[in-house]
């Protein structure tokens, strides 16, 4: 059973890895060196916290009504959508996009 779960997780991550262009090893080293420099011994905790909050926000964002989010300032909408991964090619349909609703309403 555990082998099947691990295989499924690895398969899902490999599909995701193919969907984005990976960082080079030099870029990844620079990012992790900067995190280690900023957070010191707590670098792994900081990375885990940021990834956890990002994942949670992406899940919660799906349940928030776009009309409610369109009442927020544009810069905050863009920031929250960026954290949820809803920008660029992954953005919502125009009917569900809070920035588009904001333009229509006001």
PELINJO-V514762 format. One line per field, one symbol per residue. phi: phi as a letter, one per 40 degrees, with the letter a starting at -180 (. if undefined). psi: psi as a letter, one per 40 degrees, with the letter a starting at -180 (. if undefined). burial: + if it has 9 or more other ideal C-beta (glycine too) atoms within 8 Angstrom, else -. A space follows every 10 residues. Layout:
phi = ???
psi = ???
burial = ???
This chain:
phi = .ccccccccc cccccccccb cccccccccc ccccccccbg ccdccccccc cccccccccc dccccccccc cccdcccccc ccccgbbgcc ccddcbcccc ccccca
psi = dddddddddd ddddddddei hiiidddddd ddddddddeb eedddddddd dddddddddd ddehhdddde eiiddddddd dddeffibee iiiddehddd ddddd.
burial = ---------- ---------- -------+-- ++--++--+- --+--++--- ---+--++-- +----+--++ -+----++-+ ++++-+---- ------++++ ++----
